[in-house]
Amino acid sequence: MTCYSVLDVTPISEGWIPDYLPTANERVAAHGGKYIARTASHEQVEGAPQEAGLRIIIEWPSKEAARAFMADEAYAPHLAERTAGSVSHHYLIEGKDDLA
């Protein structure tokens, strides 16, 4: 079943970004992922205000593929740098409608 990563990432430092992007791009693709959106152009239209520099959506062929990406040894040091250099929230959302 298709699964989506939905992230909000607000950098608190930018030194990690140049090394992070090429590796993240490569490892996402290696696990079958595809970026749907990576943008600072977003507008909150409901709920209490939440700050986020970037909103990111990645489509995965399955939840297992998304988890394999997160556990990828080649990605691990870059993930550590991103989490140290940003305020981030990452959600895995299954591509299904539980209310249908």
C-alpha positions as a Markdown table, in Angstrom:
| # | Residue | x | y | z |
|---|---|---|---|---|
| 1 | Met | 0.0 | 0.0 | 0.0 |
| 2 | Thr | 1.2 | 3.5 | -0.9 |
| 3 | Cys | 2.5 | 5.4 | 2.1 |
| 4 | Tyr | 3.4 | 9.1 | 2.4 |
| 5 | Ser | 6.0 | 10.9 | 4.5 |
| 6 | Val | 4.8 | 14.3 | 5.5 |
| 7 | Leu | 7.4 | 16.5 | 7.2 |
| 8 | Asp | 7.7 | 20.0 | 8.5 |
| 9 | Val | 11.3 | 21.1 | 8.8 |
| 10 | Thr | 12.5 | 24.4 | 10.2 |
| 11 | Pro | 16.3 | 24.8 | 10.0 |
| 12 | Ile | 18.0 | 26.3 | 13.0 |
| 13 | Ser | 21.4 | 26.1 | 11.3 |
| 14 | Glu | 22.2 | 25.6 | 7.6 |
| 15 | Gly | 25.6 | 24.0 | 7.7 |
| 16 | Trp | 24.1 | 20.5 | 7.3 |
| 17 | Ile | 22.0 | 21.3 | 4.2 |
| 18 | Pro | 24.6 | 21.1 | 1.4 |
| 19 | Asp | 25.7 | 17.5 | 2.4 |
| 20 | Tyr | 22.2 | 16.4 | 3.3 |
| 21 | Leu | 20.4 | 17.1 | 0.0 |
| 22 | Pro | 22.4 | 14.8 | -2.4 |
| 23 | Thr | 22.4 | 11.9 | 0.0 |
| 24 | Ala | 18.7 | 12.3 | 0.9 |
| 25 | Asn | 17.8 | 12.5 | -2.8 |
| 26 | Glu | 19.8 | 9.4 | -3.6 |
| 27 | Arg | 18.5 | 7.3 | -0.7 |
| 28 | Val | 14.9 | 8.3 | -1.2 |
| 29 | Ala | 15.1 | 7.1 | -4.8 |
| 30 | Ala | 17.0 | 3.9 | -3.8 |
| 31 | His | 14.0 | 3.0 | -1.6 |
| 32 | Gly | 11.4 | 3.7 | -4.3 |
| 33 | Gly | 10.4 | 7.1 | -2.9 |
| 34 | Lys | 9.4 | 10.1 | -4.9 |
| 35 | Tyr | 9.3 | 13.7 | -3.8 |
| 36 | Ile | 5.8 | 15.2 | -4.3 |
| 37 | Ala | 6.6 | 18.5 | -2.7 |
| 38 | Arg | 9.6 | 20.2 | -1.0 |
| 39 | Thr | 8.7 | 23.9 | -0.5 |
| 40 | Ala | 8.7 | 26.9 | 1.7 |
| 41 | Ser | 5.6 | 28.0 | -0.2 |
| 42 | His | 2.8 | 26.9 | 2.0 |
| 43 | Glu | -0.2 | 28.5 | 3.8 |
| 44 | Gln | -1.9 | 27.2 | 6.9 |
| 45 | Val | -5.6 | 27.5 | 6.5 |
| 46 | Glu | -6.8 | 25.9 | 9.7 |
| 47 | Gly | -5.8 | 25.3 | 13.3 |
| 48 | Ala | -3.5 | 27.0 | 15.8 |
| 49 | Pro | -0.5 | 28.6 | 14.1 |
| 50 | Gln | 2.5 | 26.3 | 13.6 |
| 51 | Glu | 5.8 | 27.6 | 12.2 |
| 52 | Ala | 7.6 | 25.5 | 9.6 |
| 53 | Gly | 10.2 | 26.6 | 7.1 |
| 54 | Leu | 9.6 | 23.7 | 4.7 |
| 55 | Arg | 6.8 | 21.3 | 4.1 |
| 56 | Ile | 7.9 | 18.0 | 2.4 |
| 57 | Ile | 5.8 | 15.2 | 1.0 |
| 58 | Ile | 7.4 | 11.9 | -0.2 |
| 59 | Glu | 5.4 | 9.1 | -1.8 |
| 60 | Trp | 6.6 | 5.6 | -1.0 |
| 61 | Pro | 5.5 | 2.3 | -2.5 |
| 62 | Ser | 4.9 | 1.0 | 1.1 |
| 63 | Lys | 5.4 | 1.8 | 4.7 |
| 64 | Glu | 8.2 | -0.8 | 4.8 |
| 65 | Ala | 10.0 | 1.2 | 2.1 |
| 66 | Ala | 9.7 | 4.4 | 4.1 |
| 67 | Arg | 10.9 | 2.6 | 7.3 |
| 68 | Ala | 13.8 | 1.1 | 5.3 |
| 69 | Phe | 14.8 | 4.6 | 4.2 |
| 70 | Met | 14.8 | 5.9 | 7.7 |
| 71 | Ala | 16.9 | 2.9 | 8.8 |
| 72 | Asp | 19.4 | 3.1 | 5.9 |
| 73 | Glu | 22.9 | 3.2 | 7.2 |
| 74 | Ala | 24.1 | 5.5 | 4.5 |
| 75 | Tyr | 21.4 | 8.0 | 5.5 |
| 76 | Ala | 21.8 | 7.7 | 9.3 |
| 77 | Pro | 24.6 | 10.4 | 9.7 |
| 78 | His | 22.6 | 12.8 | 7.5 |
| 79 | Leu | 19.4 | 12.2 | 9.5 |
| 80 | Ala | 21.4 | 12.9 | 12.7 |
| 81 | Glu | 22.7 | 16.2 | 11.2 |
| 82 | Arg | 19.2 | 17.2 | 10.1 |
| 83 | Thr | 17.6 | 16.5 | 13.4 |
| 84 | Ala | 20.4 | 18.4 | 15.2 |
| 85 | Gly | 20.2 | 21.3 | 12.8 |
| 86 | Ser | 16.4 | 21.7 | 12.6 |
| 87 | Val | 13.1 | 21.4 | 14.3 |
| 88 | Ser | 11.4 | 18.6 | 12.4 |
| 89 | His | 8.3 | 16.5 | 12.6 |
| 90 | His | 7.9 | 13.4 | 10.3 |
| 91 | Tyr | 4.6 | 11.5 | 9.9 |
| 92 | Leu | 4.0 | 8.3 | 8.0 |
| 93 | Ile | 0.5 | 8.3 | 6.5 |
| 94 | Glu | -0.9 | 5.2 | 4.8 |
| 95 | Gly | -2.6 | 6.0 | 1.4 |
| 96 | Lys | -6.1 | 4.7 | 2.5 |
| 97 | Asp | -9.4 | 6.2 | 3.6 |
| 98 | Asp | -10.4 | 4.7 | 7.0 |
| 99 | Leu | -13.7 | 6.7 | 6.9 |
| 100 | Ala | -15.0 | 5.5 | 3.5 |
